[in-house]
Amino acid sequence: MVERRPGLNLLTHLILLIGVAIVAFPVYITFVASTHTAQEVVQAPMPLVPGAHLVDNYTTALLGTRTGHGSKAAVGRMMFVSLVSALIIAIGKIAISLLSAFAIVYFRFPLRMLFFWAIFVTLMLPVEVRIAPTYKVVADLGMLNTFAGLTVPLIASATATFLFRQFFLTVPDELVEAARIDGAGPMRFFKDVLLPLSATSVAALFVIQFIYGWNQYLWPLLVTTDESMYPVVIGIKRMIAGGEAQQEWNLVMATAILAMIPPALVVMAMQKWFVKGLVDTEK
Amino acid sequence: MAAEKRVVFRSGWLPWLLLAPQVAVIGVFFFWPAGQALLQSLQQSDAFGTSVEWVGLDNFRQLWADETYIASFRTTAVFSMLVAVLGIGVSLLLAVFADRVLRGATVYRTLLIWPYAVAPAVAGVLWLFMFAPSIGLVSYALGSLGFEWNHLLDSDHAMALIVMAAVWKQISYNFLFFLAGLQSIPKSLVEAAAIDGARPWRRFWSIQLPLLSPTTFFLLVINVVYAFFDTFGIIDASTQGGPGKDTSILVYRVYHDGFKALDLGGSAAQSVVLMAIVVALTVVQFRYIERKVTY
């Protein structure tokens, strides 16, 4: 703050509060809708304050004991599927990227740069541009409706490999020499020196990749046809069937809130690493 | 990229073993399918997959002759420009004001960044629910003001709906980068201008905005990429490309033609077009990153 301007300060807080309100409004409405009965929600205008059916709606959604149109799969199971896939994707991406960055930086071998560029080029091949043939590969391998099918095709990561490569290049050579003199082999060096040094990068990437994994939509939409393998984001979409008025919007909205909670918690709780991860990956 | 390690380990087999998982995944799930897409774009197969014939560039010719595909290009361009410009404008406004706040800045930041965590498809459902013609709260409010909202019939309304949902989700990302950019501007510059009598508005236009231009350009590219590729969930959950094909952006169309209409050759040709677009966008992005180093 350079000078004293009470009027401008007031305007500052006003604008920011309006911003926060606009950002929060859709979620507030969603929450309100998730605490009423289906009838109350579809009677326009819907109530603007939370109702009395919070526990009912969330238990019905979580256990999948609802009636009516659309998919009736239990949201509890979906959350589990989402959690497992997001964890496999995040940990898998970090693990294979650490290993390949280690190989590329700390070894000399034929075709090294070819591999490096091959990994780089995958940046230019997002799932969205090659969906049909990738689907065919996964179907031929018998990976439809499996955790492997949901996660493995998304595990390769050019950004993470890059990030670790950049980081490894800044690690002083003296550490390698010292490790060598002490008789440590490459894997020992990797485990006891590089991994601990990379901890903050790993945490930052984990936040970003967990959210990426949790929020996947197009890919699970293709490879899951069995209700027991729906991630929660797909589950919401499958619940919406038929006309608007017949929806049990209260349950759909309860599911939406449930789908938002884990990634939002990760962002808020790990804010420092989240910001670092965004800036590092520029994703 | 020229940097190399002076000290390395020696092993004939270990680096291959370390690379194996990543190479296996990119080989099987990236390069093989991408190659297939290239091949299929030159072939025509019937819907049952019993016969395949080589048709050269016919699939591409059909695409260019298809008015709805050209229209889909236009839709994508309009959509991504709206998302980028609105998203950048709103976040810049919020970031400039958040940069002024002394106390409570982290509170505002926390309250503004979490939509990043919301899945695009969930964002689509949230906005669909608010704007649903018969039951939505906002559409009801608009109705009582005499404005008839119906995104199922009016394509401008449908476009507005997906733009709002996409911008809402992207604000947090842009905001963080703008805030970081603003905070890295040396305080002495702003103070010197204030001593010379420049008021906040003038300081914004003459100092902060020009110094933010690398950030703005970077965000422009990122937002266009986002609008092109990461908004599939928003569209599929809210408008499903409708009414007609008026919100069917390129990525939605590849999916629709490949999986709903089962036109594999046409879908593959579209994939190839999209790959060309990604390559172009990536080149733009990396040329910029090279320049950023000299700033």
Boltz contact constraints between the chains, C-beta under 6 A:
constraints:
  - contact:
      token1: [A, 1]
      token2: [B, 102]
      max_distance: 6.0
  - contact:
      token1: [A, 2]
      token2: [B, 190]
      max_distance: 6.0
  - contact:
      token1: [A, 2]
      token2: [B, 191]
      max_distance: 6.0
  - contact:
      token1: [A, 2]
      token2: [B, 194]
      max_distance: 6.0
  - contact:
      token1: [A, 3]
      token2: [B, 194]
      max_distance: 6.0
  - contact:
      token1: [A, 12]
      token2: [B, 97]
      max_distance: 6.0
  - contact:
      token1: [A, 12]
      token2: [B, 100]
      max_distance: 6.0
  - contact:
      token1: [A, 15]
      token2: [B, 97]
      max_distance: 6.0
  - contact:
      token1: [A, 16]
      token2: [B, 97]
      max_distance: 6.0
  - contact:
      token1: [A, 16]
      token2: [B, 108]
      max_distance: 6.0
  - contact:
      token1: [A, 19]
      token2: [B, 94]
      max_distance: 6.0
  - contact:
      token1: [A, 20]
      token2: [B, 111]
      max_distance: 6.0
  - contact:
      token1: [A, 23]
      token2: [B, 112]
      max_distance: 6.0
  - contact:
      token1: [A, 23]
      token2: [B, 115]
      max_distance: 6.0
  - contact:
      token1: [A, 26]
      token2: [B, 126]
      max_distance: 6.0
  - contact:
      token1: [A, 29]
      token2: [B, 130]
      max_distance: 6.0
  - contact:
      token1: [A, 29]
      token2: [B, 137]
      max_distance: 6.0
  - contact:
      token1: [A, 30]
      token2: [B, 126]
      max_distance: 6.0
  - contact:
      token1: [A, 42]
      token2: [B, 135]
      max_distance: 6.0
  - contact:
      token1: [A, 44]
      token2: [B, 135]
      max_distance: 6.0
  - contact:
      token1: [A, 44]
      token2: [B, 140]
      max_distance: 6.0
  - contact:
      token1: [A, 45]
      token2: [B, 137]
      max_distance: 6.0
  - contact:
      token1: [A, 45]
      token2: [B, 140]
      max_distance: 6.0
  - contact:
      token1: [A, 46]
      token2: [B, 137]
      max_distance: 6.0
  - contact:
      token1: [A, 96]
      token2: [B, 21]
      max_distance: 6.0
  - contact:
      token1: [A, 96]
      token2: [B, 22]
      max_distance: 6.0
  - contact:
      token1: [A, 99]
      token2: [B, 18]
      max_distance: 6.0
  - contact:
      token1: [A, 100]
      token2: [B, 19]
      max_distance: 6.0
  - contact:
      token1: [A, 100]
      token2: [B, 22]
      max_distance: 6.0
  - contact:
      token1: [A, 102]
      token2: [B, 18]
      max_distance: 6.0
  - contact:
      token1: [A, 103]
      token2: [B, 15]
      max_distance: 6.0
  - contact:
      token1: [A, 103]
      token2: [B, 18]
      max_distance: 6.0
  - contact:
      token1: [A, 103]
      token2: [B, 19]
      max_distance: 6.0
  - contact:
      token1: [A, 105]
      token2: [B, 5]
      max_distance: 6.0
  - contact:
      token1: [A, 106]
      token2: [B, 8]
      max_distance: 6.0
  - contact:
      token1: [A, 106]
      token2: [B, 9]
      max_distance: 6.0
  - contact:
      token1: [A, 107]
      token2: [B, 8]
      max_distance: 6.0
  - contact:
      token1: [A, 107]
      token2: [B, 9]
      max_distance: 6.0
  - contact:
      token1: [A, 107]
      token2: [B, 15]
      max_distance: 6.0
  - contact:
      token1: [A, 108]
      token2: [B, 8]
      max_distance: 6.0
  - contact:
      token1: [A, 109]
      token2: [B, 15]
      max_distance: 6.0
  - contact:
      token1: [A, 115]
      token2: [B, 19]
      max_distance: 6.0
  - contact:
      token1: [A, 122]
      token2: [B, 26]
      max_distance: 6.0
  - contact:
      token1: [A, 122]
      token2: [B, 30]
      max_distance: 6.0
  - contact:
      token1: [A, 124]
      token2: [B, 278]
      max_distance: 6.0
  - contact:
      token1: [A, 124]
      token2: [B, 279]
      max_distance: 6.0
  - contact:
      token1: [A, 124]
      token2: [B, 282]
      max_distance: 6.0
  - contact:
      token1: [A, 125]
      token2: [B, 30]
      max_distance: 6.0
  - contact:
      token1: [A, 125]
      token2: [B, 34]
      max_distance: 6.0
  - contact:
      token1: [A, 126]
      token2: [B, 229]
      max_distance: 6.0
  - contact:
      token1: [A, 128]
      token2: [B, 229]
      max_distance: 6.0
  - contact:
      token1: [A, 128]
      token2: [B, 251]
      max_distance: 6.0
  - contact:
      token1: [A, 129]
      token2: [B, 271]
      max_distance: 6.0
  - contact:
      token1: [A, 129]
      token2: [B, 274]
      max_distance: 6.0
  - contact:
      token1: [A, 129]
      token2: [B, 275]
      max_distance: 6.0
  - contact:
      token1: [A, 130]
      token2: [B, 33]
      max_distance: 6.0
  - contact:
      token1: [A, 130]
      token2: [B, 34]
      max_distance: 6.0
  - contact:
      token1: [A, 130]
      token2: [B, 37]
      max_distance: 6.0
  - contact:
      token1: [A, 130]
      token2: [B, 271]
      max_distance: 6.0
  - contact:
      token1: [A, 132]
      token2: [B, 258]
      max_distance: 6.0
  - contact:
      token1: [A, 132]
      token2: [B, 267]
      max_distance: 6.0
  - contact:
      token1: [A, 133]
      token2: [B, 33]
      max_distance: 6.0
  - contact:
      token1: [A, 133]
      token2: [B, 36]
      max_distance: 6.0
  - contact:
      token1: [A, 133]
      token2: [B, 37]
      max_distance: 6.0
  - contact:
      token1: [A, 134]
      token2: [B, 29]
      max_distance: 6.0
  - contact:
      token1: [A, 134]
      token2: [B, 33]
      max_distance: 6.0
  - contact:
      token1: [A, 137]
      token2: [B, 33]
      max_distance: 6.0
  - contact:
      token1: [A, 153]
      token2: [B, 29]
      max_distance: 6.0
  - contact:
      token1: [A, 155]
      token2: [B, 25]
      max_distance: 6.0
  - contact:
      token1: [A, 156]
      token2: [B, 25]
      max_distance: 6.0
  - contact:
      token1: [A, 156]
      token2: [B, 26]
      max_distance: 6.0
  - contact:
      token1: [A, 169]
      token2: [B, 3]
      max_distance: 6.0
  - contact:
      token1: [A, 173]
      token2: [B, 6]
      max_distance: 6.0
  - contact:
      token1: [A, 173]
      token2: [B, 7]
      max_distance: 6.0
  - contact:
      token1: [A, 176]
      token2: [B, 7]
      max_distance: 6.0
  - contact:
      token1: [A, 177]
      token2: [B, 7]
      max_distance: 6.0
  - contact:
      token1: [A, 186]
      token2: [B, 9]
      max_distance: 6.0
  - contact:
      token1: [A, 211]
      token2: [B, 117]
      max_distance: 6.0
  - contact:
      token1: [A, 215]
      token2: [B, 119]
      max_distance: 6.0
  - contact:
      token1: [A, 217]
      token2: [B, 121]
      max_distance: 6.0
  - contact:
      token1: [A, 217]
      token2: [B, 233]
      max_distance: 6.0
  - contact:
      token1: [A, 218]
      token2: [B, 232]
      max_distance: 6.0
  - contact:
      token1: [A, 233]
      token2: [B, 119]
      max_distance: 6.0
  - contact:
      token1: [A, 233]
      token2: [B, 121]
      max_distance: 6.0
  - contact:
      token1: [A, 236]
      token2: [B, 125]
      max_distance: 6.0
  - contact:
      token1: [A, 237]
      token2: [B, 121]
      max_distance: 6.0
  - contact:
      token1: [A, 237]
      token2: [B, 237]
      max_distance: 6.0
  - contact:
      token1: [A, 244]
      token2: [B, 132]
      max_distance: 6.0
  - contact:
      token1: [A, 244]
      token2: [B, 134]
      max_distance: 6.0
  - contact:
      token1: [A, 244]
      token2: [B, 135]
      max_distance: 6.0
  - contact:
      token1: [A, 245]
      token2: [B, 134]
      max_distance: 6.0
  - contact:
      token1: [A, 256]
      token2: [B, 122]
      max_distance: 6.0
  - contact:
      token1: [A, 256]
      token2: [B, 125]
      max_distance: 6.0
  - contact:
      token1: [A, 259]
      token2: [B, 122]
      max_distance: 6.0
  - contact:
      token1: [A, 260]
      token2: [B, 118]
      max_distance: 6.0
  - contact:
      token1: [A, 263]
      token2: [B, 117]
      max_distance: 6.0
  - contact:
      token1: [A, 264]
      token2: [B, 114]
      max_distance: 6.0
  - contact:
      token1: [A, 264]
      token2: [B, 117]
      max_distance: 6.0
  - contact:
      token1: [A, 267]
      token2: [B, 114]
      max_distance: 6.0
  - contact:
      token1: [A, 267]
      token2: [B, 117]
      max_distance: 6.0
